[in-house]
Amino acid sequence: MTTSVHSAAEADHSLASIKLLGSLDRQSLRHFEDQCSWRHAKEGDQLLSRDSDSRDVFFVARGRVRIVNFSHSGREIAFGVAGTGDYFGELAAIDGLPRSATVVALEDCRLAALSPQGFKELIEGHPRVALLVMEKLAKIIRTCDDRIMDLATLSAYQRVYSEVLKLMKPDPVRTGSWLVYPLPTQAQIAAQASTTRETVARVLSHLAIDGIAERKSKTLYIRSPDKLKQLCERHAGLNKEED
């Protein structure tokens, strides 16, 4: 009985699922597990807020969180989703500045928080970990560059078309067909495209009227991917009033 309880406690405090730490041996992993503070979060809980003084790095041992920001008007701008095996909060740990985003639990989560000092010890002592952190920061920069370019050159309609194209996957049942499943909410698509929910609703309505896409429950079936790509590639001046 004692052994099973001990094993359950170890499993509940394990960083074995964290991809960043995959190169660590068991002793090193245990060292950082012991340095972490552990917490459960429920769906909808706010884990971090923008401009807060928290500097810890968070490892997602179980669950998913949404990383977002908000404009002065309250519009949500989505930065991404971190799921089981991912981590977030490294920017504040590295530069010591306030948080740059808000993080909310999308589902029940198990999280481990490592102090800035512990995170710096981790990257200084393990070159493979440091390289993976640099690769993630490079990806963030490239993503930001792409979004700046989209905002500068694409209309709001085109940004929504682009998001649908990014979400589109081959239909596992019908060869040559495409779909988006599960279809994010209009608010989630709007946050990714830096526009409003109303604009997303209009775009999806136009796609249905034109026979380009058809929504059924939580699935969006793309009937004409080529036409959708053409809409995304039209001159950036079109629909600019929708921004």
Phi, psi and omega per residue, in radians:
M1 nan -0.789 -3.130
T2 -1.096 -0.691 -3.137
T3 -1.123 -0.741 -3.134
S4 -1.155 -0.667 3.100
V5 -1.142 -0.720 3.129
H6 -1.120 -0.732 3.135
S7 -1.119 -0.706 3.126
A8 -1.122 -0.685 3.138
A9 -1.151 -0.696 3.113
E10 -1.104 -0.743 -3.134
A11 -1.111 -0.594 -3.110
D12 -1.314 -0.271 3.138
H13 -2.088 0.658 -3.065
S14 -1.841 2.409 3.041
L15 -1.820 0.276 -3.059
A16 -1.087 -0.454 -3.105
S17 -1.477 -0.121 -3.057
I18 -1.382 2.028 -3.058
K19 -1.083 -0.620 -3.128
L20 -1.027 -0.527 -3.016
L21 -1.756 0.242 -3.062
G22 -1.087 -0.391 -3.109
S23 -1.541 -0.120 -3.097
L24 -1.347 2.487 3.021
D25 -1.340 2.954 -3.028
R26 -1.055 -0.674 -3.126
Q27 -1.137 -0.771 3.132
S28 -1.154 -0.721 3.124
L29 -1.071 -0.759 3.134
R30 -1.094 -0.642 3.117
H31 -1.028 -0.783 -3.114
F32 -1.373 -0.497 3.023
E33 -1.058 -0.701 -3.134
D34 -1.228 -0.450 3.122
Q35 -1.377 -0.353 -3.064
C36 -1.368 2.618 2.891
S37 -1.755 2.419 -2.990
W38 -1.965 2.534 -3.138
R39 -2.650 2.684 2.985
H40 -1.760 2.577 3.052
A41 -2.318 2.504 3.117
K42 -1.706 2.765 3.101
E43 -0.910 2.251 3.134
G44 1.642 -0.219 3.124
D45 -1.162 2.394 3.030
Q46 -1.514 2.091 -3.061
L47 -1.597 -0.643 3.102
L48 -2.455 2.650 3.050
S49 -2.173 2.546 3.134
R50 -1.007 2.445 3.110
D51 1.282 0.103 3.087
S52 -1.262 2.847 -3.086
D53 -1.552 -0.010 3.119
S54 -1.087 2.433 -3.119
R55 -2.183 0.022 -3.083
D56 -1.161 2.673 2.973
V57 -1.705 2.363 -3.093
F58 -1.922 2.300 3.044
F59 -1.819 2.310 -3.130
V60 -1.627 1.688 -3.141
A61 -1.318 -0.462 3.106
R62 -2.794 2.389 3.068
G63 1.857 -2.951 -3.136
R64 -2.462 2.514 3.091
V65 -2.248 2.702 3.139
R66 -1.946 2.280 -3.119
I67 -1.846 2.069 -2.995
V68 -2.411 2.952 2.981
N69 -2.419 2.973 -3.112
F70 -2.354 2.387 3.087
S71 -1.317 3.026 3.124
H72 -1.090 -0.482 3.127
S73 -1.468 -0.065 3.127
G74 1.676 0.012 3.136
R75 -1.212 2.323 3.140
E76 -1.402 2.313 3.065
I77 -2.033 2.036 -3.065
A78 -1.466 2.320 3.050
F79 -1.738 -0.548 -3.136
G80 2.777 -3.116 3.114
V81 -2.195 2.348 3.055
A82 -1.954 2.183 -3.110
G83 -1.954 -3.003 3.131
T84 -0.905 2.227 -3.131
G85 1.698 -0.196 -3.126
D86 -1.648 3.119 3.080
Y87 -2.542 2.821 3.110
F88 -2.676 2.873 3.111
G89 1.663 0.136 -3.038
E90 -1.240 -0.477 -3.091
L91 -1.078 -0.836 -3.129
A92 -1.160 -0.570 3.117
A93 -1.196 -0.583 -3.091
I94 -1.395 -0.841 -3.027
D95 -1.761 -0.122 3.089
G96 1.292 0.127 -3.140
L97 -1.573 2.914 -3.138
P98 -1.072 2.851 3.135
R99 -1.025 2.526 -3.133
S100 -1.773 -0.030 -3.089
A101 -2.719 2.909 3.051
T102 -1.810 2.490 -3.122
V103 -2.179 2.253 -3.098
V104 -2.222 2.441 3.126
A105 -1.279 2.227 3.080
L106 -1.484 -0.340 3.131
E107 -2.751 3.078 3.100
D108 -1.052 2.330 -3.019
C109 -2.282 2.699 2.943
R110 -2.067 2.107 -3.002
L111 -2.200 2.571 3.037
A112 -2.098 2.244 -3.132
A113 -1.877 2.172 3.125
L114 -1.952 2.325 -3.098
S115 -1.120 2.793 3.084
P116 -0.994 -0.667 3.137
Q117 -1.130 -0.739 3.120
G118 -1.144 -0.655 -3.139
F119 -1.189 -0.713 3.114
K120 -1.158 -0.638 3.051
E121 -1.077 -0.696 -3.132
L122 -1.087 -0.869 -3.060
I123 -1.337 -0.495 3.111
E124 -1.288 -0.555 -3.067
G125 -1.628 -0.161 -3.060
H126 -2.385 1.653 -3.080
P127 -0.963 -0.646 3.141
R128 -1.108 -0.693 3.093
V129 -1.124 -0.776 3.134
A130 -1.041 -0.699 3.131
L131 -1.125 -0.737 3.131
L132 -1.132 -0.656 3.086
V133 -1.118 -0.752 3.110
M134 -1.094 -0.689 3.111
E135 -1.100 -0.678 3.113
K136 -1.167 -0.740 3.125
L137 -1.112 -0.663 3.092
A138 -1.112 -0.685 3.115
K139 -1.125 -0.694 3.103
I140 -1.065 -0.763 3.140
I141 -1.092 -0.784 -3.140
R142 -1.116 -0.704 3.119
T143 -1.112 -0.749 3.105
C144 -1.098 -0.713 3.099
D145 -1.049 -0.764 3.137
D146 -1.098 -0.727 -3.109
R147 -1.204 -0.652 3.079
I148 -1.086 -0.752 3.121
M149 -1.102 -0.747 3.123
D150 -1.082 -0.773 -3.128
L151 -1.130 -0.569 -3.102
A152 -1.412 -0.453 -2.978
T153 -2.102 -0.281 -3.080
L154 -1.966 2.553 3.029
S155 -1.311 2.973 3.112
A156 -1.073 -0.721 3.103
Y157 -1.024 -0.809 -3.105
Q158 -1.113 -0.617 3.122
R159 -1.165 -0.609 3.081
V160 -1.203 -0.765 3.068
Y161 -0.962 -0.773 -3.111
S162 -1.074 -0.727 3.126
E163 -1.120 -0.699 3.113
V164 -1.099 -0.725 3.110
L165 -1.084 -0.680 3.133
K166 -1.153 -0.587 -3.092
L167 -1.462 -0.292 -3.033
M168 -1.170 2.349 3.122
K169 -2.352 2.731 3.092
P170 -1.060 2.446 3.080
D171 -1.221 2.089 -3.107
P172 -1.196 -0.249 -3.085
V173 -1.719 -0.768 -3.072
R174 -1.961 2.023 -3.141
T175 -1.091 2.350 3.120
G176 1.484 -0.035 3.120
S177 -1.798 2.772 -3.087
W178 -2.297 2.671 3.137
L179 -2.691 2.893 2.990
V180 -2.098 1.991 3.127
Y181 -2.598 2.349 -0.176
P182 -1.288 2.469 -3.138
L183 -1.232 2.131 3.091
P184 -1.074 2.830 3.073
T185 -1.176 2.810 3.113
Q186 -1.050 -0.625 3.127
A187 -1.148 -0.672 3.138
Q188 -1.191 -0.729 3.089
I189 -1.118 -0.717 3.127
A190 -1.064 -0.699 3.136
A191 -1.130 -0.674 3.125
Q192 -1.219 -0.610 -3.083
A193 -1.615 0.035 -3.129
S194 0.966 0.902 3.100
T195 -2.514 -2.831 -3.096
T196 -1.831 2.784 3.103
R197 -1.091 -0.617 3.141
E198 -1.105 -0.680 3.105
T199 -1.122 -0.731 3.106
V200 -1.067 -0.741 3.133
A201 -1.071 -0.727 3.121
R202 -1.142 -0.727 -3.140
V203 -1.088 -0.834 -3.128
L204 -1.107 -0.618 3.098
S205 -1.150 -0.777 3.122
H206 -1.098 -0.697 3.135
L207 -1.105 -0.648 3.119
A208 -1.219 -0.766 -3.135
I209 -1.081 -0.674 -3.106
D210 -1.450 -0.014 3.114
G211 1.296 0.293 -3.123
I212 -1.468 -0.608 -3.134
A213 -2.532 2.660 3.141
E214 -2.401 2.216 -3.127
R215 -1.691 2.291 3.033
K216 -2.321 1.910 -3.096
S217 0.981 -2.084 -3.085
K218 -1.676 0.237 -3.114
T219 -2.079 2.372 3.007
L220 -1.917 1.969 3.134
Y221 -1.561 2.176 -3.138
I222 -1.601 1.873 -3.074
R223 -1.423 -0.499 -3.106
S224 -2.455 1.438 3.140
P225 -1.007 -0.644 -3.115
D226 -1.104 -0.740 3.111
K227 -1.146 -0.648 3.105
L228 -1.108 -0.735 3.102
K229 -1.109 -0.672 3.121
Q230 -1.110 -0.708 3.107
L231 -1.086 -0.680 -3.113
C232 -1.208 -0.489 -3.050
E233 -1.643 -0.016 3.134
R234 -1.079 2.882 -3.107
H235 -0.942 2.368 -3.050
A236 -1.072 -0.321 -3.129
G237 -1.254 -0.340 -3.112
L238 -1.192 2.461 3.061
N239 1.064 0.319 -3.088
K240 -1.089 -0.388 3.122
E241 -1.205 -0.209 -3.137
E242 -1.427 -0.161 -3.120
D243 -1.162 nan nan
